[in-house]
C-alpha cells in the first residue's frame, strides 16, 4: 500500500542486513577517495562517504535514485513505481538485484551483505523505522533513513535521497524541467483554473467499509495540480497526522455534502487509465451522478497521482493537461 496507509502505521517496505562487520565501507576516511561527510537524516547525523560508489536503496528511495542515476548495487522491490518508469529506468529497475521484497519478511539478508554497499538509504516513514534493525545494518554500511511525513513532501525527500547518494546533478535537471513545464501550464490555465472550487476522489477508499477517499490540497492526487494553480476547497475535519492531514474517508452517504460546492471534480485513475475499485464504487453511486459538477460534465480522470519523483510528476503534468483541455474550449 502507499503512503496513505504507511503513515497510519501499516506495514511498510523495509530492509535489514545481516550483522557482518567489514562487508561494506566503514565510516572513517583513510584515503582521498574515501572521504566522508556528515549527513542529517531521520536517524541522526550520519557519517557517510562523500562520493558513494555502492548504494542500496529501499522504499521511496528506489525510484528517486534510479531516476537520478545513482550508483545502485541493490534495491527493494517497488512494484507500484513500475508503471511510472521510462523504458530506460524500467530496464535499470529490472536488472538491479532485489535485496528485499515489498515487506520486511521478504528481505534477503545474505544478498545485502554480498552487495558490499558503502551506503544504505532507507526510504520509509519515521514511525516504521522502528521495524528496522538499524544497528545490524550499520555493521554493513552507513545507514541513512529518510522517510515521508506527508504526500507533498516528495519534492524535498527526493532531493535528500539524491544528495546522500551523490546524484544531485540529474535531480536538479529533472526538477528544472518539471518546474518549467508546471509554469507553462499554470499560465495556460490561468484564465479558468484558479476560479474553480475543486474536489478530488482518491483511490484509497474502502468499499467494504462503505467509504471513499476525499483529498484536499497537498495530497497525492492534488499536489501536482496545485503546482499549476488548482485549489481544492475545504479541509480535513479531524486531522490525524501525515497523509490524514490532507485526506479523509467519509462514508459514501456523505458524498453530496462533500462535493456540493465543487465546480469541478478530479478523480484518480491508474497509469493505464483504468479505474480502481475504490473509485469505481463512487462513480457507480447514484449520489455521484446527482452532484452538480457531474451533471455539468466537469469531472476529470487524473493519471499518475502516485507520482513521487520529478520525472513521474512530469508525466502527471502531461496527463493533467490532456484531462483539463476541455476547460479551455469555448
SEROVEX-207599 format. One record per residue (C-alpha): residue number from 1; residue in one letter; z, y, x. Coordinates in steps of 0.5 Angstrom, whole numbers. Example, Ala and Ser with C-alpha at 12.3 -4.5 7.8 and 13.67 -1.06 7.14 Angstrom:
BEGIN
   i aa    c3    c2    c1
   1  A    16    -9    25
   2  S    14    -2    27
//
This chain:
BEGIN
   i aa    c3    c2    c1
   1  X     0     0     0
   2  X    -1     7     2
   3  X     4    13     4
   4  X     6    14    -3
   5  X     9     7    -3
   6  X    12     7     4
   7  X    15    14     4
   8  X    19    11    -2
   9  X    22     5     3
  10  X    17     0     1
  11  X    14    -5     7
  12  X    10    -1    12
  13  X     6    -3    17
  14  X    10    -4    24
  15  X     9    -7    31
  16  X    14   -10    35
  17  X    13   -13    42
  18  X    17   -19    46
  19  X    22   -16    51
  20  X    18   -18    57
  21  X    20   -13    62
  22  X    15   -11    67
  23  X     9   -13    63
  24  X     7    -5    62
  25  X     7     1    66
  26  X    14     4    67
  27  X    16    11    65
  28  X    17    13    72
  29  X    12    16    77
  30  X    10    13    83
  31  X     3    16    85
  32  X    -1    22    83
  33  X    -5    17    78
  34  X     2    15    74
  35  X     5    22    73
  36  X     9    23    67
  37  X    11    28    62
  38  X    16    28    56
  39  X    13    28    49
  40  X    17    30    43
  41  X    17    24    38
  42  X    21    22    32
  43  X    25    17    36
  44  X    27    23    41
  45  X    24    26    47
  46  X    20    20    51
  47  X    17    20    58
  48  X    10    18    57
  49  X     4    17    62
  50  X     1    24    63
  51  X    -6    20    62
  52  X    -5    14    59
  53  X   -10     8    60
  54  X    -8     2    56
  55  X    -6     4    49
  56  X    -3     0    43
  57  X    -3     4    36
  58  X    -1     2    29
  59  X    -1     4    22
  60  X    -3    11    21
  61  X    -5    12    29
  62  X   -10     7    28
  63  X   -16    11    25
  64  X   -14    17    29
  65  X   -14    14    36
  66  X   -20    10    34
  67  X   -24    16    32
  68  X   -21    20    38
  69  X   -24    15    43
  70  X   -17    14    46
  71  X   -17     8    51
  72  X   -14     3    46
  73  X   -13    -4    48
  74  X   -10    -7    41
  75  X    -9    -4    34
  76  X    -5    -7    28
  77  X   -10    -9    22
  78  X   -12    -3    18
  79  X   -16    -5    12
  80  X   -15     1     8
  81  X   -19     5    13
  82  X   -25     1    14
  83  X   -29     4     8
  84  X   -28    11    11
  85  X   -30     9    18
  86  X   -37    11    21
  87  X   -41     5    23
  88  X   -39     6    31
  89  X   -32     7    29
  90  X   -32     1    25
  91  X   -35    -3    31
  92  X   -29    -1    35
  93  X   -24    -3    30
  94  X   -27   -10    29
  95  X   -28   -11    37
  96  X   -21    -9    38
  97  X   -15   -14    39
  98  X   -11   -14    33
  99  X    -4   -15    36
 100  X    -1   -14    29
 101  X    -3   -15    21
 102  X    -1   -11    15
 103  X     6   -12    16
 104  X    12   -14    21
 105  X    11   -21    19
 106  X     4   -21    22
 107  X     6   -19    29
 108  X     3   -23    35
 109  X     9   -21    40
 110  X     5   -25    45
 111  X    -1   -21    44
 112  X     2   -15    45
 113  X     5   -17    52
 114  X    -1   -20    54
 115  X    -5   -13    53
 116  X    -1   -10    58
 117  X     0    -3    55
 118  X     2     3    58
 119  X     4     7    52
 120  X     5     4    44
 121  X     4     9    39
 122  X     7     7    32
 123  X     5    11    26
 124  X    10     9    21
 125  X    14    14    16
 126  X    21    15    19
 127  X    25    11    14
 128  X    21     5    16
 129  X    22     6    23
 130  X    29     2    23
 131  X    25    -4    22
 132  X    22    -4    29
 133  X    26    -6    35
 134  X    24     0    39
 135  X    29    -3    45
 136  X    24    -9    45
 137  X    18    -5    45
 138  X    21     0    51
 139  X    21    -6    55
 140  X    14    -7    55
 141  X    12     0    55
 142  X    14     7    53
 143  X    14     8    45
 144  X    12    14    41
 145  X    14    14    34
 146  X    10    19    30
 147  X    11    18    22
 148  X     8    22    16
 149  X    13    25    11
 150  X     8    28     6
 151  X     1    27     5
 152  X    -2    33     7
 153  X     1    32    14
 154  X    -4    28    16
 155  X    -7    34    20
 156  X    -1    35    24
 157  X     0    28    25
 158  X    -7    26    28
 159  X    -6    32    33
 160  X     0    29    35
 161  X    -3    22    36
 162  X    -9    24    40
 163  X    -4    29    44
 164  X     0    23    46
 165  X    -6    18    48
 166  X    -9    24    52
 167  X   -15    24    47
 168  X   -15    32    44
 169  X   -22    34    46
 170  X   -25    29    41
 171  X   -20    31    36
 172  X   -21    38    37
 173  X   -28    38    36
 174  X   -27    34    29
 175  X   -22    39    27
 176  X   -27    45    28
 177  X   -33    41    25
 178  X   -28    40    19
 179  X   -26    47    18
 180  X   -33    50    19
 181  X   -35    45    13
 182  X   -29    47     9
 183  X   -30    54    10
 184  X   -37    54     8
 185  X   -35    50     1
 186  X   -30    55     0
 187  X   -35    61     0
 188  X   -40    57    -4
 189  X   -35    55   -10
 190  X   -31    62    -9
 191  X   -34    64   -16
 192  X   -32    58   -20
 193  X   -26    54   -17
 194  X   -20    59   -16
 195  X   -20    61   -23
 196  X   -20    54   -26
 197  X   -13    50   -27
 198  X   -14    43   -24
 199  X   -10    37   -26
 200  X   -11    30   -22
 201  X   -10    23   -23
 202  X    -9    19   -17
 203  X   -10    11   -16
 204  X    -3     9   -16
 205  X     0     9   -23
 206  X     3     2   -25
 207  X    -1    -1   -31
 208  X     4    -6   -32
 209  X    10     0   -33
 210  X     5     4   -37
 211  X     5    10   -33
 212  X     0    14   -29
 213  X     0    18   -22
 214  X    -1    25   -23
 215  X    -2    29   -16
 216  X    -1    36   -15
 217  X    -2    41    -9
 218  X    -2    38    -2
 219  X    -2    31    -5
 220  X    -7    25    -3
 221  X   -13    27    -8
 222  X   -12    34    -8
 223  X   -10    37    -1
 224  X   -18    37     2
 225  X   -20    40    -5
 226  X   -14    45    -3
 227  X   -18    47     3
 228  X   -24    49    -1
 229  X   -20    54    -6
 230  X   -18    49   -11
 231  X   -11    49   -14
 232  X    -7    44   -18
 233  X    -3    47   -23
 234  X     5    45   -25
 235  X    10    42   -20
 236  X    14    35   -20
 237  X    19    35   -25
 238  X    24    32   -20
 239  X    23    31   -13
 240  X    24    25    -9
 241  X    22    27    -2
 242  X    16    25     1
 243  X    10    24    -3
 244  X    14    24    -9
 245  X    15    32    -8
 246  X     8    33    -9
 247  X     6    27   -14
 248  X    10    24   -20
 249  X     9    18   -25
 250  X     9    20   -32
 251  X     8    15   -38
 252  X     1    14   -41
 253  X     4    18   -47
 254  X     5    24   -43
 255  X    -2    25   -42
 256  X    -3    30   -47
 257  X     3    34   -44
 258  X     1    33   -37
 259  X    -6    36   -38
 260  X    -6    40   -44
 261  X    -7    46   -40
 262  X   -12    43   -35
 263  X   -19    47   -35
 264  X   -22    41   -31
 265  X   -19    34   -28
 266  X   -21    30   -22
 267  X   -19    23   -21
 268  X   -19    18   -15
 269  X   -24    13   -14
 270  X   -25     8    -9
 271  X   -30    10    -3
 272  X   -36     6    -6
 273  X   -35    10   -13
 274  X   -32     4   -17
 275  X   -25     6   -21
 276  X   -19     3   -19
 277  X   -15    -1   -25
 278  X    -9     4   -25
 279  X   -15    10   -26
 280  X   -19     6   -31
 281  X   -12     5   -35
 282  X   -12    12   -36
 283  X   -20    13   -37
 284  X   -20     8   -43
 285  X   -14    11   -46
 286  X   -15    15   -53
 287  X   -11    20   -51
 288  X   -15    22   -45
 289  X   -21    22   -49
 290  X   -18    28   -53
 291  X   -16    32   -47
 292  X   -19    39   -47
 293  X   -22    38   -40
 294  X   -25    31   -42
 295  X   -28    34   -49
 296  X   -31    40   -45
 297  X   -34    35   -40
 298  X   -30    38   -34
 299  X   -28    31   -31
 300  X   -30    30   -23
 301  X   -29    23   -20
 302  X   -27    24   -12
 303  X   -28    19    -7
 304  X   -24    19     0
 305  X   -18    21    -3
 306  X   -14    17     2
 307  X   -17    21     8
 308  X   -12    22    13
 309  X   -16    24    19
 310  X   -21    30    20
 311  X   -28    25    20
 312  X   -25    22    14
 313  X   -24    28    11
 314  X   -31    31    13
 315  X   -34    25     8
 316  X   -29    27     3
 317  X   -32    34     3
 318  X   -39    32     2
 319  X   -37    28    -4
 320  X   -33    33    -7
 321  X   -39    38    -6
 322  X   -43    33   -10
 323  X   -38    32   -15
 324  X   -37    39   -16
 325  X   -44    41   -16
 326  X   -44    42   -24
 327  X   -39    47   -24
 328  X   -45    52   -20
 329  X   -50    50   -25
 330  X   -52    56   -30
//
